[in-house]
């Protein structure tokens, strides 16, 4: 049996038919479905390009192909292509396919509607909370309040009507978007054994403290603006800090201007998007503290990867972050003063940083491949079984 998986992500395709991604959703990600299904058809936005940088990763391959959705960016472009997008999404599902929708997702909606009307079972993988995605400060768009009202309602319906659900959190997303049928809480973060360090860190006692942030700058979901403001406040108080931001997007130039306006442009480095886990890992190893003050999260992959390097972490009290960090290592989202205070408290207490390092490393071990794989396979098998039952009943 084949499985169709929707994903709210953009890929590039070269003339040889190969589909590429810079970092997220490479071929190795999709092979997890092949442990239960015969083939995977990924439904996603795909842009045709003459070539891609040499360090990009191939996303398709043996057993994994793509059903290309017309390429668009943002709601206005979507509106211009809505009919074509919806038709392409529905046409990607064949009569005997199992279907897994990664939600919330604009691409998943027309497929969900079609399947529900037909009484056909489908599963969801819930990876984000749209209520937090469209929180004030997270997205700059005139329709943000409307999206914050409509998107959670749609996601609740998708989950309520699903025959099975997998959540990337243990509890957070389940509480807001429940599925009355089969459900599991299993992260889509993979921590290979080789990326786990063998022991906690010995914290820096003096000198310049290096902070690191990993996340998109295409939107302000991860609150890099809040972090820059907090670092500015800390430097003004006399703390010797440097901040490295890994990630890229349309807000980069305004964030660079923000750092300059605070007089800390020499202390803030924008590295852009780094390809490959080793390049990011090297930056994590150079840092003293990982900070992710997000407005919204499912379960942040970047934070788990930082914890695997035994890096002390500060996060916000949203999504799945409270499942990773103790209360004393979190701050309310959007609160510059609270974040600056927390940074100051942490870096001035080496014993606390040592405790954070040890605790984070132990937490990261819970996200090793061999542990999560069993839960995922259980979910995939259930999805296959309910689809097979439905197909037999239909005959």
C-alpha positions in Angstrom: 0.0 0.0 0.0 1.2 3.5 -0.8 0.8 6.5 1.5 0.2 10.1 0.6 1.7 12.6 3.0 1.0 16.4 2.8 3.6 18.9 4.0 3.5 22.7 4.3 7.0 23.2 2.9 8.5 24.4 -0.3 10.9 22.4 -2.4 13.0 23.0 -5.6 13.1 20.6 -8.6 15.9 20.5 -11.2 15.4 19.5 -14.8 16.6 15.9 -14.1 13.5 15.4 -11.9 15.3 15.5 -8.6 13.6 17.4 -5.8 15.8 19.3 -3.4 15.7 20.9 0.1 18.2 23.0 1.8 17.9 21.4 5.2 14.4 20.2 6.2 12.6 17.0 4.9 15.5 15.3 3.0 15.0 11.8 1.6 16.1 10.2 4.9 13.1 11.8 6.6 10.6 10.1 4.2 12.1 6.7 4.4 10.6 6.3 7.9 7.3 5.7 6.2 8.7 3.0 4.0 9.1 0.8 7.1 5.3 0.1 6.8 4.2 1.5 3.3 5.4 0.4 -0.1 5.8 4.0 -1.5 5.5 7.5 -0.3 3.9 10.3 -2.4 4.7 13.7 -0.9 2.2 16.5 -1.6 4.0 19.8 -1.4 4.8 23.1 -3.2 7.6 22.5 -5.8 9.3 25.1 -7.8 11.2 24.3 -11.0 14.7 25.7 -11.1 17.8 25.2 -13.4 20.0 24.2 -10.5 20.5 24.2 -6.7 23.5 24.9 -4.5 25.9 21.9 -4.2 25.3 21.4 -0.5 21.5 21.0 -0.8 20.0 17.6 0.0 17.8 15.5 -2.3 14.3 14.9 -1.1 13.0 12.2 -3.5 14.5 8.9 -4.3 13.7 5.2 -4.4 10.2 4.7 -3.0 9.6 8.4 -2.5 8.1 10.7 -5.2 6.5 14.1 -5.1 3.1 15.4 -6.3 3.9 19.0 -7.1 1.5 21.7 -6.0 1.6 25.0 -7.8 4.2 27.1 -6.1 3.1 30.1 -4.0 4.3 32.1 -1.0 1.9 33.7 1.5 -1.9 34.1 1.5 -2.2 36.6 -1.4 -0.3 34.3 -3.8 -2.4 31.4 -2.6 -5.6 33.2 -3.3 -4.5 33.7 -6.9 -3.8 30.0 -7.3 -6.3 28.5 -4.8 -8.3 26.6 -7.4 -5.3 25.0 -9.0 -3.7 24.2 -5.6 -6.9 22.5 -4.4 -7.4 20.5 -7.5 -3.7 19.4 -7.6 -3.9 18.4 -3.9 -7.1 16.3 -4.4 -5.7 14.7 -7.6 -2.6 13.5 -5.7 -4.7 11.0 -3.7 -5.4 7.7 -5.5 -8.3 5.3 -4.7 -6.1 2.8 -2.8 -3.8 5.2 -0.9 -3.5 5.6 2.8 -3.4 9.3 3.7 -1.5 11.2 6.4 -2.0 15.0 6.6 0.6 17.0 8.4 -1.5 19.8 9.9 -2.3 22.6 10.3 -1.9 23.1 6.6 -3.5 24.9 3.7 -2.6 22.1 1.3 -4.2 19.4 3.6 -7.6 21.2 3.8 -9.0 20.3 0.4 -7.9 16.7 0.8 -9.4 16.4 4.2 -12.7 17.8 3.0 -12.8 15.3 0.1 -12.0 12.3 2.3 -14.5 13.3 5.0 -17.3 13.6 2.5 -16.5 10.2 1.1 -16.4 8.6 4.6 -12.8 7.7 3.9 -10.4 7.4 6.8 -7.3 9.5 7.1 -4.7 10.3 9.7 -3.1 13.6 10.9 0.3 14.5 12.2 -0.1 17.6 14.3 3.1 19.6 14.2 2.2 23.1 15.1 -0.4 25.3 16.9 -1.9 27.9 14.6 -3.4 29.8 17.6 0.2 30.6 18.6 1.5 30.9 15.0 -0.8 33.9 14.6 -0.3 35.4 18.0 0.5 39.2 18.2 4.1 39.8 17.3 4.5 36.4 15.6 3.2 37.4 12.1 3.0 40.7 10.4 -0.1 40.5 8.3 -3.4 42.6 8.2 -5.5 39.4 8.3 -3.6 37.9 11.3 -6.6 38.2 13.7 -8.8 36.4 11.3 -6.3 33.6 10.7 -5.9 33.3 14.5 -9.6 32.7 14.7 -10.1 30.5 11.7 -7.0 28.3 11.6 -7.5 26.7 15.1 -11.1 26.0 14.3 -10.1 24.2 11.1 -7.4 22.2 12.9 -9.8 21.1 15.6 -12.1 19.8 12.9 -9.3 18.0 11.1 -8.3 16.2 14.3 -11.9 15.5 15.4 -12.7 13.8 12.1 -9.4 11.9 11.8 -9.3 8.2 12.3 -5.8 8.5 13.9 -3.5 11.3 15.1 0.1 11.6 15.9 1.2 14.7 17.9 4.8 15.9 18.1 4.1 16.8 21.8 3.3 14.6 24.7 0.3 16.7 25.9 0.3 20.3 24.7 -1.2 19.9 21.2 -3.5 17.0 22.3 -5.3 19.3 24.8 -6.1 22.0 22.2 -6.7 19.7 19.2 -8.0 16.3 20.5 -8.7 13.3 18.4 -11.3 10.9 19.8 -9.8 7.9 18.0 -6.4 6.3 18.0 -3.6 8.8 18.9 0.0 8.9 20.0 2.4 11.5 21.1 5.7 11.0 19.2 8.1 13.7 18.2 9.3 14.0 14.6 12.7 15.0 15.9 15.4 12.4 15.2 18.5 12.4 17.4 21.1 10.0 16.0 23.3 8.5 18.6 26.4 10.1 17.1 25.0 13.6 17.8 24.7 13.0 21.6 27.7 14.1 23.5 29.1 11.8 26.1 29.0 14.1 29.1 27.7 17.5 30.4 29.6 20.7 29.9 31.9 22.6 32.2 30.4 26.1 32.1 32.4 29.2 31.3 33.4 31.2 34.4 34.4 34.5 32.7 34.9 36.2 29.3 32.4 36.6 26.5 29.3 34.5 26.7 28.1 33.2 23.3 24.4 32.9 22.8 23.0 31.0 19.8 19.5 31.0 18.1 18.4 28.6 15.4 15.2 29.3 13.5 13.6 30.9 10.4 13.7 34.6 9.8 11.0 34.3 7.2 8.4 35.0 9.9 8.9 36.1 13.5 7.4 32.9 15.0 10.7 32.2 16.9 10.9 35.8 18.2 14.4 36.7 17.1 13.4 40.4 17.5 12.6 39.8 21.1 16.0 38.0 21.6 17.9 40.9 20.0 16.2 43.4 22.2 16.9 41.3 25.3 20.6 41.0 24.4 20.7 44.8 23.9 19.3 45.2 27.4 21.8 42.8 28.8 24.8 44.5 27.1 23.5 47.9 28.4 23.7 46.4 31.9 27.3 45.6 31.3 27.1 41.9 30.4 29.7 40.7 27.8 27.5 38.8 25.3 27.6 37.8 21.6 24.7 36.4 19.7 24.7 34.2 16.7 21.6 33.7 14.7 21.3 30.7 12.3 18.5 31.0 9.8 17.4 33.3 7.0 14.3 35.0 5.6 12.7 38.2 4.7 13.0 39.8 8.1 16.8 39.5 8.2 17.5 43.0 7.0 15.1 44.6 9.6 16.7 42.4 12.3 20.1 43.6 11.3 18.9 47.2 11.4 17.4 46.5 14.9 20.7 45.3 16.2 22.4 48.4 14.7 19.9 50.7 16.3 20.6 49.2 19.7 24.4 49.6 19.2 25.1 45.9 19.3 25.7 45.2 15.6 29.3 44.1 16.4 27.9 41.6 18.9 25.3 40.0 16.7 26.2 37.7 13.8 23.8 36.6 11.1 25.1 33.3 9.6 22.1 32.7 7.3 20.8 29.2 6.6 23.4 26.5 7.2 23.2 23.3 5.2 23.9 20.1 7.0 23.7 19.1 10.6 27.4 19.2 11.1 27.6 22.9 10.4 24.9 23.7 12.9 26.4 21.3 15.4 29.7 23.1 15.2 27.9 26.4 16.1 26.1 24.8 19.0 29.4 23.5 20.3 30.9 27.0 20.2 28.0 28.5 22.2 27.4 28.8 25.9 23.6 29.2 25.9 20.9 28.3 23.4 17.9 30.7 23.4 14.5 30.2 21.7 11.9 32.7 22.9 9.3 31.5 20.4 5.7 32.8 20.1 4.7 29.3 18.9 6.1 25.8 18.7 5.2 22.2 18.2 8.2 20.5 19.7 11.3 22.5 18.6 13.8 20.4 16.8 16.6 22.9 17.1 16.2 22.9 20.9 16.4 19.1 21.2 19.5 19.2 19.0 21.0 21.8 21.3 20.2 19.7 24.3 21.9 16.7 22.6 25.1 18.8 22.7 24.5 19.4 26.5 23.9 23.1 25.8 22.0 25.0 28.5 18.7 26.3 27.0 16.2 29.1 27.7 12.8 28.9 26.0 9.3 30.3 26.2 6.3 28.8 27.8 4.6 27.8 24.5 3.8 24.5 22.7 6.0 21.6 23.6 8.8 23.6 25.2 7.5 23.0 28.7 7.9 19.3 27.9 11.6 19.9 27.4 12.6 22.5 30.0 11.8 23.0 33.7 9.8 26.1 34.6 12.9 28.0 35.9 14.4 27.9 32.4 11.4 29.4 30.6 9.9 32.9 30.2 6.6 34.2 28.9 6.6 34.8 25.1 7.2 38.3 23.9 8.5 39.6 27.2 11.9 41.3 26.6 12.4 42.2 30.2 11.8 38.7 31.5 14.1 37.2 28.8 16.9 39.7 29.6 16.6 38.9 33.3 16.6 35.1 32.7 19.7 35.4 30.5 21.5 37.4 33.2 20.5 35.0 35.9 21.7 32.0 34.0 25.1 33.2 32.7 26.1 34.6 36.1 25.5 31.2 37.9 28.0 28.6 36.6 26.5 25.9 38.9 23.1 26.5 37.4 24.5 26.2 33.9 26.1 22.9 34.8 22.8 21.6 36.2 21.0 22.7 33.0 23.6 21.0 30.8 23.3 17.7 32.6 19.5 17.8 32.7 19.2 18.8 29.0 21.5 15.9 27.9 19.4 13.4 29.7 16.2 14.8 28.2 17.7 14.6 24.7 18.3 10.9 25.1 14.5 10.4 25.2 14.4 11.5 21.6 16.9 9.0 20.2 15.9 7.2 16.9 15.5 3.8 18.4 13.0 5.0 21.0 10.8 7.0 18.8 10.9 4.6 15.9 8.8 2.0 17.7 6.0 4.6 18.4 6.0 5.8 14.8 5.8 2.3 13.4 2.8 1.6 15.6 1.1 4.7 14.3 1.9 3.9 10.6 0.7 0.3 11.0 -2.6 1.5 12.5 -3.1 3.9 9.5 -2.4 1.1 7.1 -4.8 -1.3 8.9 -7.7 1.1 9.0 -7.3 2.0 5.3 -7.2 -1.7 4.4 -10.4 -2.3 6.4 -12.1 0.6 4.7 -11.1 -0.7 1.2 -12.4 -4.2 2.0 -15.7 -2.8 3.2 -16.0 -0.7 0.1 -15.8 -3.7 -2.3 
